[in-house]
Amino acid sequence: MKTNINNFVSALKQGKTLLYPADTIWGLGCDATNQKAVDAIFKLKNRPKNKPLIALVADVDMLKQYVEKIPNNIEELLQSDQPTTLVYPKGKGLAKGVISENESVAIRIPKPCFVLDLITAFGKPIVSTSANLSGAPIPVTYHEIDAQILARVDEVVPLNKDNLAQIPSRVLKVLPDGSVKQLR
């Protein structure tokens, strides 16, 4: 497993795209700070540029490097058993397309799994978007992933190919006063 992580960390550093099992669903990702890599994810998915991507970080310390303001109740918001993506009003240090046109950014800390180990070893956020063409259904298993995605992604993490996908994360928007509104 260590060798695999090092190989995938190297791929991220080279600006490559990855197909990997997250703690929720099969995801497509790349270095969230690398504009060329982020653009490749949009192209790979045929995703409109006005639909920003989610980033995954390892922990609250990493999160603090990429958002302008952390709400006081962050620990409480992250304590849910359900994977939770928070949309912060203003992101920083991430590629366009991860930071939206209105400067907001959606970030999640994954539950313990391969992708959390990968982010920790990489030391920077990675993009996380469902492994489907834009508008197509989210694949429930690896074997349902569209052949176009498999042919065009740079690297595939060969883990959990027979596992069924879980549901995507819930999405909460952090409002300026620190309160939250559920978006998904």
VMD Tcl script that builds the backbone (N, CA, C; Angstrom):
set m [mol new atoms 552]
animate dup $m
set s [atomselect $m all]
$s set {name element resname resid chain x y z} {
  {N N MET 1 A 0.831 -1.203 0.000}
  {CA C MET 1 A 0.000 0.000 0.000}
  {C C MET 1 A 0.868 1.257 0.000}
  {N N LYS 2 A 1.946 1.284 0.780}
  {CA C LYS 2 A 2.822 2.444 0.833}
  {C C LYS 2 A 3.364 2.785 -0.554}
  {N N THR 3 A 3.824 1.751 -1.285}
  {CA C THR 3 A 4.349 1.968 -2.628}
  {C C THR 3 A 3.274 2.586 -3.515}
  {N N ASN 4 A 2.053 2.059 -3.428}
  {CA C ASN 4 A 0.958 2.616 -4.218}
  {C C ASN 4 A 0.756 4.087 -3.905}
  {N N ILE 5 A 0.717 4.437 -2.627}
  {CA C ILE 5 A 0.520 5.836 -2.256}
  {C C ILE 5 A 1.640 6.682 -2.846}
  {N N ASN 6 A 2.879 6.244 -2.719}
  {CA C ASN 6 A 3.995 7.023 -3.259}
  {C C ASN 6 A 3.877 7.192 -4.770}
  {N N ASN 7 A 3.457 6.148 -5.471}
  {CA C ASN 7 A 3.259 6.251 -6.921}
  {C C ASN 7 A 2.185 7.272 -7.259}
  {N N PHE 8 A 1.102 7.286 -6.492}
  {CA C PHE 8 A 0.007 8.210 -6.773}
  {C C PHE 8 A 0.334 9.633 -6.326}
  {N N VAL 9 A 1.111 9.777 -5.263}
  {CA C VAL 9 A 1.603 11.107 -4.869}
  {C C VAL 9 A 2.468 11.668 -5.995}
  {N N SER 10 A 3.331 10.835 -6.545}
  {CA C SER 10 A 4.176 11.247 -7.668}
  {C C SER 10 A 3.325 11.667 -8.867}
  {N N ALA 11 A 2.277 10.908 -9.164}
  {CA C ALA 11 A 1.384 11.248 -10.272}
  {C C ALA 11 A 0.726 12.611 -10.033}
  {N N LEU 12 A 0.275 12.872 -8.805}
  {CA C LEU 12 A -0.337 14.160 -8.478}
  {C C LEU 12 A 0.671 15.295 -8.666}
  {N N LYS 13 A 1.887 15.079 -8.216}
  {CA C LYS 13 A 2.931 16.105 -8.356}
  {C C LYS 13 A 3.227 16.404 -9.821}
  {N N GLN 14 A 3.017 15.418 -10.689}
  {CA C GLN 14 A 3.242 15.591 -12.129}
  {C C GLN 14 A 2.029 16.196 -12.844}
  {N N GLY 15 A 0.972 16.497 -12.095}
  {CA C GLY 15 A -0.212 17.103 -12.696}
  {C C GLY 15 A -1.143 16.110 -13.364}
  {N N LYS 16 A -1.019 14.836 -13.011}
  {CA C LYS 16 A -1.862 13.804 -13.621}
  {C C LYS 16 A -3.227 13.724 -12.940}
  {N N THR 17 A -4.179 13.127 -13.675}
  {CA C THR 17 A -5.516 12.893 -13.137}
  {C C THR 17 A -5.586 11.469 -12.591}
  {N N LEU 18 A -6.389 11.291 -11.534}
  {CA C LEU 18 A -6.545 9.987 -10.880}
  {C C LEU 18 A -8.018 9.592 -10.825}
  {N N LEU 19 A -8.248 8.296 -10.905}
  {CA C LEU 19 A -9.548 7.698 -10.611}
  {C C LEU 19 A -9.323 6.888 -9.343}
  {N N TYR 20 A -10.079 7.181 -8.286}
  {CA C TYR 20 A -9.801 6.548 -6.998}
  {C C TYR 20 A -11.091 6.307 -6.203}
  {N N PRO 21 A -11.037 5.322 -5.306}
  {CA C PRO 21 A -12.179 5.130 -4.412}
  {C C PRO 21 A -12.066 6.102 -3.242}
  {N N ALA 22 A -13.086 6.914 -3.064}
  {CA C ALA 22 A -13.123 7.821 -1.912}
  {C C ALA 22 A -13.919 7.144 -0.802}
  {N N ASP 23 A -14.189 7.862 0.251}
  {CA C ASP 23 A -15.006 7.320 1.337}
  {C C ASP 23 A -16.489 7.388 0.984}
  {N N THR 24 A -16.812 7.955 -0.156}
  {CA C THR 24 A -18.207 8.078 -0.582}
  {C C THR 24 A -18.437 7.297 -1.872}
  {N N ILE 25 A -17.878 7.765 -2.972}
  {CA C ILE 25 A -18.086 7.171 -4.296}
  {C C ILE 25 A -16.738 7.122 -5.022}
  {N N TRP 26 A -16.712 6.524 -6.218}
  {CA C TRP 26 A -15.509 6.588 -7.051}
  {C C TRP 26 A -15.340 8.025 -7.505}
  {N N GLY 27 A -14.122 8.538 -7.345}
  {CA C GLY 27 A -13.869 9.930 -7.666}
  {C C GLY 27 A -12.800 10.123 -8.707}
  {N N LEU 28 A -12.891 11.258 -9.382}
  {CA C LEU 28 A -11.825 11.732 -10.254}
  {C C LEU 28 A -11.145 12.864 -9.508}
  {N N GLY 29 A -9.821 12.891 -9.575}
  {CA C GLY 29 A -9.133 13.932 -8.851}
  {C C GLY 29 A -7.806 14.294 -9.452}
  {N N CYS 30 A -7.223 15.336 -8.852}
  {CA C CYS 30 A -5.920 15.842 -9.248}
  {C C CYS 30 A -5.484 16.816 -8.159}
  {N N ASP 31 A -4.321 17.398 -8.340}
  {CA C ASP 31 A -3.827 18.436 -7.442}
  {C C ASP 31 A -4.762 19.645 -7.575}
  {N N ALA 32 A -5.444 19.993 -6.505}
  {CA C ALA 32 A -6.418 21.087 -6.533}
  {C C ALA 32 A -5.767 22.458 -6.658}
  {N N THR 33 A -4.438 22.527 -6.565}
  {CA C THR 33 A -3.736 23.805 -6.710}
  {C C THR 33 A -3.128 23.958 -8.103}
  {N N ASN 34 A -3.230 22.938 -8.937}
  {CA C ASN 34 A -2.601 22.927 -10.260}
  {C C ASN 34 A -3.669 23.227 -11.323}
  {N N GLN 35 A -3.610 24.442 -11.898}
  {CA C GLN 35 A -4.652 24.863 -12.847}
  {C C GLN 35 A -4.746 23.946 -14.063}
  {N N LYS 36 A -3.617 23.526 -14.587}
  {CA C LYS 36 A -3.619 22.658 -15.769}
  {C C LYS 36 A -4.297 21.312 -15.451}
  {N N ALA 37 A -4.012 20.761 -14.282}
  {CA C ALA 37 A -4.615 19.491 -13.875}
  {C C ALA 37 A -6.120 19.648 -13.656}
  {N N VAL 38 A -6.527 20.749 -13.018}
  {CA C VAL 38 A -7.955 21.007 -12.795}
  {C C VAL 38 A -8.671 21.160 -14.134}
  {N N ASP 39 A -8.060 21.876 -15.078}
  {CA C ASP 39 A -8.653 22.013 -16.410}
  {C C ASP 39 A -8.813 20.649 -17.078}
  {N N ALA 40 A -7.867 19.744 -16.844}
  {CA C ALA 40 A -7.942 18.392 -17.423}
  {C C ALA 40 A -9.143 17.626 -16.861}
  {N N ILE 41 A -9.465 17.822 -15.584}
  {CA C ILE 41 A -10.642 17.165 -14.987}
  {C C ILE 41 A -11.921 17.682 -15.655}
  {N N PHE 42 A -12.020 18.999 -15.846}
  {CA C PHE 42 A -13.199 19.557 -16.523}
  {C C PHE 42 A -13.347 18.953 -17.915}
  {N N LYS 43 A -12.241 18.853 -18.637}
  {CA C LYS 43 A -12.269 18.297 -19.992}
  {C C LYS 43 A -12.653 16.815 -19.961}
  {N N LEU 44 A -12.064 16.068 -19.035}
  {CA C LEU 44 A -12.318 14.634 -18.890}
  {C C LEU 44 A -13.803 14.348 -18.668}
  {N N LYS 45 A -14.450 15.169 -17.851}
  {CA C LYS 45 A -15.868 14.976 -17.519}
  {C C LYS 45 A -16.816 15.672 -18.490}
  {N N ASN 46 A -16.273 16.496 -19.401}
  {CA C ASN 46 A -17.117 17.371 -20.227}
  {C C ASN 46 A -17.992 18.238 -19.327}
  {N N ARG 47 A -17.401 18.750 -18.276}
  {CA C ARG 47 A -18.121 19.522 -17.259}
  {C C ARG 47 A -18.048 21.013 -17.565}
  {N N PRO 48 A -19.166 21.706 -17.468}
  {CA C PRO 48 A -19.135 23.160 -17.671}
  {C C PRO 48 A -18.242 23.838 -16.625}
  {N N LYS 49 A -17.498 24.834 -17.062}
  {CA C LYS 49 A -16.560 25.533 -16.170}
  {C C LYS 49 A -17.266 26.270 -15.031}
  {N N ASN 50 A -18.562 26.548 -15.184}
  {CA C ASN 50 A -19.271 27.273 -14.136}
  {C C ASN 50 A -19.804 26.349 -13.035}
  {N N LYS 51 A -19.455 25.048 -13.102}
  {CA C LYS 51 A -19.833 24.101 -12.040}
  {C C LYS 51 A -18.565 23.727 -11.278}
  {N N PRO 52 A -18.264 24.433 -10.184}
  {CA C PRO 52 A -17.003 24.208 -9.486}
  {C C PRO 52 A -16.878 22.791 -8.918}
  {N N LEU 53 A -15.640 22.409 -8.699}
  {CA C LEU 53 A -15.291 21.091 -8.171}
  {C C LEU 53 A -15.083 21.164 -6.668}
  {N N ILE 54 A -15.240 20.044 -6.009}
  {CA C ILE 54 A -14.979 19.925 -4.573}
  {C C ILE 54 A -13.503 19.583 -4.380}
  {N N ALA 55 A -12.933 20.070 -3.293}
  {CA C ALA 55 A -11.573 19.688 -2.907}
  {C C ALA 55 A -11.645 18.901 -1.606}
  {N N LEU 56 A -10.711 17.970 -1.457}
  {CA C LEU 56 A -10.579 17.211 -0.209}
  {C C LEU 56 A -9.293 17.650 0.481}
  {N N VAL 57 A -9.366 17.826 1.788}
  {CA C VAL 57 A -8.185 18.142 2.597}
  {C C VAL 57 A -8.053 17.088 3.692}
  {N N ALA 58 A -6.859 17.006 4.269}
  {CA C ALA 58 A -6.589 15.965 5.265}
  {C C ALA 58 A -7.181 16.277 6.636}
  {N N ASP 59 A -7.209 17.557 7.003}
  {CA C ASP 59 A -7.625 17.915 8.357}
  {C C ASP 59 A -7.912 19.414 8.429}
  {N N VAL 60 A -8.317 19.877 9.605}
  {CA C VAL 60 A -8.663 21.291 9.792}
  {C C VAL 60 A -7.433 22.173 9.575}
  {N N ASP 61 A -6.261 21.722 9.970}
  {CA C ASP 61 A -5.054 22.526 9.746}
  {C C ASP 61 A -4.832 22.783 8.257}
  {N N MET 62 A -5.015 21.763 7.426}
  {CA C MET 62 A -4.868 21.953 5.988}
  {C C MET 62 A -5.998 22.848 5.469}
  {N N LEU 63 A -7.191 22.654 5.969}
  {CA C LEU 63 A -8.338 23.468 5.572}
  {C C LEU 63 A -8.049 24.954 5.781}
  {N N LYS 64 A -7.451 25.296 6.902}
  {CA C LYS 64 A -7.173 26.698 7.241}
  {C C LYS 64 A -6.276 27.378 6.209}
  {N N GLN 65 A -5.490 26.615 5.480}
  {CA C GLN 65 A -4.601 27.191 4.467}
  {C C GLN 65 A -5.351 27.599 3.198}
  {N N TYR 66 A -6.587 27.095 3.014}
  {CA C TYR 66 A -7.279 27.278 1.743}
  {C C TYR 66 A -8.618 28.003 1.831}
  {N N VAL 67 A -8.996 28.449 3.022}
  {CA C VAL 67 A -10.202 29.267 3.161}
  {C C VAL 67 A -9.859 30.504 3.981}
  {N N GLU 68 A -10.553 31.594 3.675}
  {CA C GLU 68 A -10.294 32.862 4.361}
  {C C GLU 68 A -10.705 32.813 5.830}
  {N N LYS 69 A -11.838 32.174 6.102}
  {CA C LYS 69 A -12.360 32.193 7.474}
  {C C LYS 69 A -12.988 30.850 7.808}
  {N N ILE 70 A -12.623 30.330 8.959}
  {CA C ILE 70 A -13.183 29.072 9.470}
  {C C ILE 70 A -14.253 29.437 10.504}
  {N N PRO 71 A -15.457 28.870 10.382}
  {CA C PRO 71 A -16.475 29.174 11.399}
  {C C PRO 71 A -16.074 28.621 12.769}
  {N N ASN 72 A -16.511 29.295 13.805}
  {CA C ASN 72 A -16.188 28.870 15.183}
  {C C ASN 72 A -16.689 27.465 15.485}
  {N N ASN 73 A -17.777 27.066 14.847}
  {CA C ASN 73 A -18.384 25.758 15.115}
  {C C ASN 73 A -17.898 24.688 14.135}
  {N N ILE 74 A -16.701 24.846 13.565}
  {CA C ILE 74 A -16.204 23.919 12.539}
  {C C ILE 74 A -16.141 22.482 13.055}
  {N N GLU 75 A -15.642 22.291 14.261}
  {CA C GLU 75 A -15.536 20.929 14.804}
  {C C GLU 75 A -16.906 20.273 14.890}
  {N N GLU 76 A -17.889 21.034 15.325}
  {CA C GLU 76 A -19.259 20.529 15.431}
  {C C GLU 76 A -19.808 20.158 14.050}
  {N N LEU 77 A -19.530 20.993 13.051}
  {CA C LEU 77 A -20.012 20.734 11.687}
  {C C LEU 77 A -19.379 19.481 11.093}
  {N N LEU 78 A -18.145 19.208 11.465}
  {CA C LEU 78 A -17.418 18.074 10.899}
  {C C LEU 78 A -17.629 16.772 11.665}
  {N N GLN 79 A -18.347 16.815 12.778}
  {CA C GLN 79 A -18.514 15.633 13.618}
  {C C GLN 79 A -19.531 14.623 13.100}
  {N N SER 80 A -20.280 14.960 12.103}
  {CA C SER 80 A -21.318 14.079 11.587}
  {C C SER 80 A -20.734 12.763 11.073}
  {N N ASP 81 A -21.484 11.682 11.246}
  {CA C ASP 81 A -21.085 10.396 10.658}
  {C C ASP 81 A -21.240 10.425 9.142}
  {N N GLN 82 A -22.090 11.317 8.656}
  {CA C GLN 82 A -22.325 11.437 7.214}
  {C C GLN 82 A -21.220 12.305 6.600}
  {N N PRO 83 A -20.587 11.833 5.521}
  {CA C PRO 83 A -19.582 12.680 4.858}
  {C C PRO 83 A -20.204 14.032 4.511}
  {N N THR 84 A -19.499 15.098 4.877}
  {CA C THR 84 A -20.053 16.443 4.738}
  {C C THR 84 A -19.079 17.367 4.024}
  {N N THR 85 A -19.549 17.973 2.946}
  {CA C THR 85 A -18.797 18.999 2.230}
  {C C THR 85 A -19.327 20.341 2.688}
  {N N LEU 86 A -18.408 21.232 3.048}
  {CA C LEU 86 A -18.800 22.580 3.449}
  {C C LEU 86 A -18.393 23.559 2.360}
  {N N VAL 87 A -19.304 24.461 2.011}
  {CA C VAL 87 A -19.020 25.513 1.044}
  {C C VAL 87 A -18.699 26.770 1.849}
  {N N TYR 88 A -17.459 27.217 1.723}
  {CA C TYR 88 A -16.982 28.395 2.442}
  {C C TYR 88 A -17.112 29.620 1.537}
  {N N PRO 89 A -17.412 30.796 2.122}
  {CA C PRO 89 A -17.630 31.987 1.298}
  {C C PRO 89 A -16.423 32.402 0.454}
  {N N LYS 90 A -15.210 32.160 0.950}
  {CA C LYS 90 A -14.044 32.632 0.198}
  {C C LYS 90 A -12.875 31.660 0.334}
  {N N GLY 91 A -12.454 31.110 -0.817}
  {CA C GLY 91 A -11.311 30.214 -0.849}
  {C C GLY 91 A -10.052 30.952 -1.258}
  {N N LYS 92 A -8.910 30.297 -1.069}
  {CA C LYS 92 A -7.626 30.883 -1.484}
  {C C LYS 92 A -6.640 29.763 -1.793}
  {N N GLY 93 A -5.702 30.047 -2.684}
  {CA C GLY 93 A -4.624 29.114 -2.974}
  {C C GLY 93 A -4.985 27.895 -3.796}
  {N N LEU 94 A -6.195 27.847 -4.326}
  {CA C LEU 94 A -6.654 26.726 -5.137}
  {C C LEU 94 A -6.894 27.204 -6.570}
  {N N ALA 95 A -6.898 26.280 -7.500}
  {CA C ALA 95 A -7.096 26.610 -8.913}
  {C C ALA 95 A -8.510 27.132 -9.164}
  {N N LYS 96 A -8.643 27.936 -10.237}
  {CA C LYS 96 A -9.975 28.353 -10.698}
  {C C LYS 96 A -10.726 27.100 -11.120}
  {N N GLY 97 A -11.983 27.060 -10.778}
  {CA C GLY 97 A -12.773 25.855 -11.042}
  {C C GLY 97 A -12.939 25.048 -9.767}
  {N N VAL 98 A -11.983 25.173 -8.862}
  {CA C VAL 98 A -12.158 24.672 -7.499}
  {C C VAL 98 A -12.699 25.855 -6.693}
  {N N ILE 99 A -12.046 27.005 -6.860}
  {CA C ILE 99 A -12.625 28.247 -6.337}
  {C C ILE 99 A -13.588 28.730 -7.413}
  {N N SER 100 A -14.824 28.969 -7.018}
  {CA C SER 100 A -15.855 29.349 -7.988}
  {C C SER 100 A -15.722 30.814 -8.395}
  {N N GLU 101 A -16.510 31.199 -9.382}
  {CA C GLU 101 A -16.489 32.580 -9.867}
  {C C GLU 101 A -16.821 33.576 -8.761}
  {N N ASN 102 A -17.644 33.173 -7.787}
  {CA C ASN 102 A -17.997 34.080 -6.682}
  {C C ASN 102 A -17.020 33.949 -5.503}
  {N N GLU 103 A -15.913 33.242 -5.715}
  {CA C GLU 103 A -14.816 33.046 -4.755}
  {C C GLU 103 A -15.108 32.028 -3.661}
  {N N SER 104 A -16.290 31.392 -3.684}
  {CA C SER 104 A -16.567 30.359 -2.685}
  {C C SER 104 A -15.825 29.077 -3.065}
  {N N VAL 105 A -15.719 28.180 -2.089}
  {CA C VAL 105 A -15.019 26.917 -2.320}
  {C C VAL 105 A -15.683 25.823 -1.488}
  {N N ALA 106 A -15.839 24.641 -2.095}
  {CA C ALA 106 A -16.437 23.490 -1.417}
  {C C ALA 106 A -15.323 22.526 -1.030}
  {N N ILE 107 A -15.217 22.238 0.266}
  {CA C ILE 107 A -14.122 21.402 0.769}
  {C C ILE 107 A -14.677 20.387 1.757}
  {N N ARG 108 A -14.092 19.180 1.695}
  {CA C ARG 108 A -14.491 18.099 2.600}
  {C C ARG 108 A -13.258 17.420 3.161}
  {N N ILE 109 A -13.356 16.976 4.393}
  {CA C ILE 109 A -12.332 16.129 5.015}
  {C C ILE 109 A -12.882 14.710 4.970}
  {N N PRO 110 A -12.253 13.817 4.182}
  {CA C PRO 110 A -12.797 12.459 4.075}
  {C C PRO 110 A -12.606 11.654 5.367}
  {N N LYS 111 A -13.435 10.655 5.504}
  {CA C LYS 111 A -13.282 9.699 6.612}
  {C C LYS 111 A -12.026 8.865 6.334}
  {N N PRO 112 A -11.472 8.190 7.347}
  {CA C PRO 112 A -10.261 7.386 7.116}
  {C C PRO 112 A -10.445 6.353 6.000}
  {N N CYS 113 A -9.563 6.427 5.009}
  {CA C CYS 113 A -9.568 5.523 3.865}
  {C C CYS 113 A -8.332 5.839 3.025}
  {N N PHE 114 A -8.199 5.179 1.892}
  {CA C PHE 114 A -7.050 5.399 1.024}
  {C C PHE 114 A -6.877 6.869 0.659}
  {N N VAL 115 A -7.965 7.548 0.277}
  {CA C VAL 115 A -7.830 8.924 -0.202}
  {C C VAL 115 A -7.353 9.865 0.904}
  {N N LEU 116 A -7.741 9.624 2.141}
  {CA C LEU 116 A -7.231 10.444 3.242}
  {C C LEU 116 A -5.725 10.216 3.403}
  {N N ASP 117 A -5.298 8.964 3.311}
  {CA C ASP 117 A -3.860 8.669 3.370}
  {C C ASP 117 A -3.120 9.343 2.213}
  {N N LEU 118 A -3.741 9.347 1.037}
  {CA C LEU 118 A -3.134 9.964 -0.142}
  {C C LEU 118 A -2.949 11.475 0.059}
  {N N ILE 119 A -3.992 12.145 0.523}
  {CA C ILE 119 A -3.925 13.593 0.744}
  {C C ILE 119 A -2.870 13.918 1.794}
  {N N THR 120 A -2.836 13.135 2.863}
  {CA C THR 120 A -1.849 13.353 3.923}
  {C C THR 120 A -0.442 13.211 3.365}
  {N N ALA 121 A -0.200 12.185 2.567}
  {CA C ALA 121 A 1.127 11.967 1.981}
  {C C ALA 121 A 1.465 13.052 0.953}
  {N N PHE 122 A 0.473 13.522 0.202}
  {CA C PHE 122 A 0.673 14.552 -0.822}
  {C C PHE 122 A 0.921 15.920 -0.182}
  {N N GLY 123 A 0.230 16.189 0.920}
  {CA C GLY 123 A 0.425 17.446 1.644}
  {C C GLY 123 A -0.358 18.626 1.092}
  {N N LYS 124 A -1.229 18.370 0.121}
  {CA C LYS 124 A -2.053 19.435 -0.460}
  {C C LYS 124 A -3.427 18.863 -0.786}
  {N N PRO 125 A -4.417 19.739 -1.001}
  {CA C PRO 125 A -5.754 19.268 -1.355}
  {C C PRO 125 A -5.782 18.606 -2.726}
  {N N ILE 126 A -6.711 17.680 -2.880}
  {CA C ILE 126 A -6.957 17.110 -4.202}
  {C C ILE 126 A -8.419 17.344 -4.568}
  {N N VAL 127 A -8.661 17.399 -5.870}
  {CA C VAL 127 A -10.024 17.522 -6.387}
  {C C VAL 127 A -10.752 16.211 -6.145}
  {N N SER 128 A -12.044 16.314 -5.895}
  {CA C SER 128 A -12.892 15.135 -5.788}
  {C C SER 128 A -14.195 15.421 -6.494}
  {N N THR 129 A -14.416 14.712 -7.596}
  {CA C THR 129 A -15.666 14.825 -8.338}
  {C C THR 129 A -16.064 13.422 -8.769}
  {N N SER 130 A -17.339 13.196 -8.915}
  {CA C SER 130 A -17.815 11.856 -9.263}
  {C C SER 130 A -17.222 11.388 -10.591}
  {N N ALA 131 A -17.007 10.079 -10.697}
  {CA C ALA 131 A -16.345 9.469 -11.858}
  {C C ALA 131 A -17.343 9.186 -12.973}
  {N N ASN 132 A -17.984 10.256 -13.442}
  {CA C ASN 132 A -18.950 10.125 -14.527}
  {C C ASN 132 A -18.803 11.316 -15.462}
  {N N LEU 133 A -19.308 11.157 -16.671}
  {CA C LEU 133 A -19.382 12.298 -17.577}
  {C C LEU 133 A -20.448 13.234 -17.030}
  {N N SER 134 A -20.253 14.520 -17.204}
  {CA C SER 134 A -21.190 15.504 -16.671}
  {C C SER 134 A -22.612 15.199 -17.149}
  {N N GLY 135 A -23.541 15.138 -16.200}
  {CA C GLY 135 A -24.944 14.871 -16.521}
  {C C GLY 135 A -25.323 13.405 -16.526}
  {N N ALA 136 A -24.333 12.511 -16.567}
  {CA C ALA 136 A -24.611 11.067 -16.571}
  {C C ALA 136 A -24.792 10.589 -15.124}
  {N N PRO 137 A -25.431 9.433 -14.937}
  {CA C PRO 137 A -25.597 8.903 -13.576}
  {C C PRO 137 A -24.245 8.616 -12.913}
  {N N ILE 138 A -24.225 8.744 -11.608}
  {CA C ILE 138 A -23.021 8.429 -10.836}
  {C C ILE 138 A -22.897 6.909 -10.777}
  {N N PRO 139 A -21.731 6.363 -11.157}
  {CA C PRO 139 A -21.581 4.906 -11.134}
  {C C PRO 139 A -21.612 4.358 -9.703}
  {N N VAL 140 A -22.304 3.241 -9.542}
  {CA C VAL 140 A -22.423 2.605 -8.230}
  {C C VAL 140 A -21.198 1.720 -7.949}
  {N N THR 141 A -20.617 1.146 -9.013}
  {CA C THR 141 A -19.419 0.316 -8.856}
  {C C THR 141 A -18.370 0.774 -9.873}
  {N N TYR 142 A -17.163 0.337 -9.673}
  {CA C TYR 142 A -16.077 0.623 -10.611}
  {C C TYR 142 A -16.467 0.158 -12.019}
  {N N HIS 143 A -17.098 -0.991 -12.101}
  {CA C HIS 143 A -17.434 -1.596 -13.387}
  {C C HIS 143 A -18.489 -0.801 -14.163}
  {N N GLU 144 A -19.164 0.150 -13.517}
  {CA C GLU 144 A -20.144 1.007 -14.183}
  {C C GLU 144 A -19.544 2.319 -14.682}
  {N N ILE 145 A -18.266 2.536 -14.421}
  {CA C ILE 145 A -17.621 3.781 -14.854}
  {C C ILE 145 A -17.507 3.778 -16.375}
  {N N ASP 146 A -17.895 4.885 -16.992}
  {CA C ASP 146 A -17.912 5.028 -18.444}
  {C C ASP 146 A -16.535 4.738 -19.041}
  {N N ALA 147 A -16.519 4.015 -20.145}
  {CA C ALA 147 A -15.273 3.654 -20.833}
  {C C ALA 147 A -14.459 4.888 -21.229}
  {N N GLN 148 A -15.145 5.990 -21.555}
  {CA C GLN 148 A -14.430 7.232 -21.903}
  {C C GLN 148 A -13.612 7.750 -20.722}
  {N N ILE 149 A -14.182 7.659 -19.531}
  {CA C ILE 149 A -13.467 8.101 -18.322}
  {C C ILE 149 A -12.246 7.202 -18.126}
  {N N LEU 150 A -12.452 5.895 -18.189}
  {CA C LEU 150 A -11.351 4.949 -17.969}
  {C C LEU 150 A -10.234 5.138 -18.992}
  {N N ALA 151 A -10.592 5.438 -20.226}
  {CA C ALA 151 A -9.593 5.596 -21.289}
  {C C ALA 151 A -8.821 6.908 -21.169}
  {N N ARG 152 A -9.439 7.939 -20.583}
  {CA C ARG 152 A -8.829 9.266 -20.592}
  {C C ARG 152 A -8.164 9.663 -19.280}
  {N N VAL 153 A -8.470 8.982 -18.180}
  {CA C VAL 153 A -7.830 9.321 -16.901}
  {C C VAL 153 A -6.387 8.805 -16.939}
  {N N ASP 154 A -5.478 9.532 -16.285}
  {CA C ASP 154 A -4.058 9.153 -16.329}
  {C C ASP 154 A -3.728 7.921 -15.488}
  {N N GLU 155 A -4.293 7.833 -14.286}
  {CA C GLU 155 A -3.964 6.749 -13.350}
  {C C GLU 155 A -5.231 6.240 -12.680}
  {N N VAL 156 A -5.293 4.922 -12.442}
  {CA C VAL 156 A -6.418 4.314 -11.729}
  {C C VAL 156 A -5.876 3.632 -10.474}
  {N N VAL 157 A -6.451 3.961 -9.331}
  {CA C VAL 157 A -6.083 3.313 -8.070}
  {C C VAL 157 A -6.799 1.966 -8.044}
  {N N PRO 158 A -6.041 0.863 -8.006}
  {CA C PRO 158 A -6.656 -0.466 -8.142}
  {C C PRO 158 A -7.163 -1.041 -6.816}
  {N N LEU 159 A -7.975 -0.289 -6.108}
  {CA C LEU 159 A -8.515 -0.744 -4.827}
  {C C LEU 159 A -10.035 -0.737 -4.860}
  {N N ASN 160 A -10.639 -1.630 -4.111}
  {CA C ASN 160 A -12.095 -1.617 -3.866}
  {C C ASN 160 A -12.942 -1.640 -5.136}
  {N N LYS 161 A -12.473 -2.299 -6.178}
  {CA C LYS 161 A -13.209 -2.292 -7.443}
  {C C LYS 161 A -14.552 -3.006 -7.355}
  {N N ASP 162 A -14.728 -3.873 -6.371}
  {CA C ASP 162 A -15.992 -4.595 -6.259}
  {C C ASP 162 A -16.943 -3.989 -5.230}
  {N N ASN 163 A -16.491 -2.958 -4.532}
  {CA C ASN 163 A -17.353 -2.316 -3.538}
  {C C ASN 163 A -18.435 -1.486 -4.212}
  {N N LEU 164 A -19.594 -1.445 -3.598}
  {CA C LEU 164 A -20.661 -0.579 -4.071}
  {C C LEU 164 A -20.402 0.831 -3.556}
  {N N ALA 165 A -20.737 1.801 -4.370}
  {CA C ALA 165 A -20.570 3.193 -3.955}
  {C C ALA 165 A -21.564 3.518 -2.857}
  {N N GLN 166 A -21.155 4.442 -2.028}
  {CA C GLN 166 A -22.055 4.965 -1.021}
  {C C GLN 166 A -22.714 6.189 -1.652}
  {N N ILE 167 A -23.397 6.946 -0.869}
  {CA C ILE 167 A -24.002 8.159 -1.418}
  {C C ILE 167 A -22.972 9.287 -1.416}
  {N N PRO 168 A -23.127 10.250 -2.336}
  {CA C PRO 168 A -22.235 11.409 -2.295}
  {C C PRO 168 A -22.400 12.146 -0.964}
  {N N SER 169 A -21.458 12.993 -0.645}
  {CA C SER 169 A -21.528 13.724 0.615}
  {C C SER 169 A -22.692 14.706 0.620}
  {N N ARG 170 A -23.149 15.037 1.820}
  {CA C ARG 170 A -24.114 16.130 1.920}
  {C C ARG 170 A -23.313 17.419 1.756}
  {N N VAL 171 A -23.980 18.461 1.307}
  {CA C VAL 171 A -23.296 19.737 1.076}
  {C C VAL 171 A -23.993 20.811 1.900}
  {N N LEU 172 A -23.203 21.475 2.745}
  {CA C LEU 172 A -23.699 22.563 3.579}
  {C C LEU 172 A -22.963 23.841 3.212}
  {N N LYS 173 A -23.704 24.944 3.126}
  {CA C LYS 173 A -23.095 26.246 2.838}
  {C C LYS 173 A -22.897 26.988 4.149}
  {N N VAL 174 A -21.662 27.444 4.377}
  {CA C VAL 174 A -21.357 28.233 5.561}
  {C C VAL 174 A -21.713 29.685 5.246}
  {N N LEU 175 A -22.627 30.257 6.006}
  {CA C LEU 175 A -23.062 31.638 5.801}
  {C C LEU 175 A -22.127 32.587 6.558}
  {N N PRO 176 A -22.112 33.856 6.195}
  {CA C PRO 176 A -21.169 34.802 6.821}
  {C C PRO 176 A -21.238 34.839 8.359}
  {N N ASP 177 A -22.410 34.565 8.913}
  {CA C ASP 177 A -22.520 34.588 10.373}
  {C C ASP 177 A -22.101 33.268 11.031}
  {N N GLY 178 A -21.634 32.299 10.219}
  {CA C GLY 178 A -21.190 31.018 10.754}
  {C C GLY 178 A -22.271 29.945 10.773}
  {N N SER 179 A -23.519 30.344 10.513}
  {CA C SER 179 A -24.597 29.354 10.446}
  {C C SER 179 A -24.475 28.617 9.113}
  {N N VAL 180 A -25.258 27.549 8.963}
  {CA C VAL 180 A -25.165 26.743 7.735}
  {C C VAL 180 A -26.537 26.533 7.121}
  {N N LYS 181 A -26.517 26.314 5.812}
  {CA C LYS 181 A -27.723 26.021 5.049}
  {C C LYS 181 A -27.431 24.767 4.243}
  {N N GLN 182 A -28.330 23.768 4.296}
  {CA C GLN 182 A -28.119 22.540 3.537}
  {C C GLN 182 A -28.441 22.760 2.063}
  {N N LEU 183 A -27.471 22.387 1.179}
  {CA C LEU 183 A -27.658 22.515 -0.263}
  {C C LEU 183 A -27.975 21.167 -0.904}
  {N N ARG 184 A -27.423 20.073 -0.337}
  {CA C ARG 184 A -27.691 18.722 -0.864}
  {C C ARG 184 A -27.663 17.747 0.295}
}
mol reanalyze $m
mol bondsrecalc $m
mol representation Tube
mol addrep $m
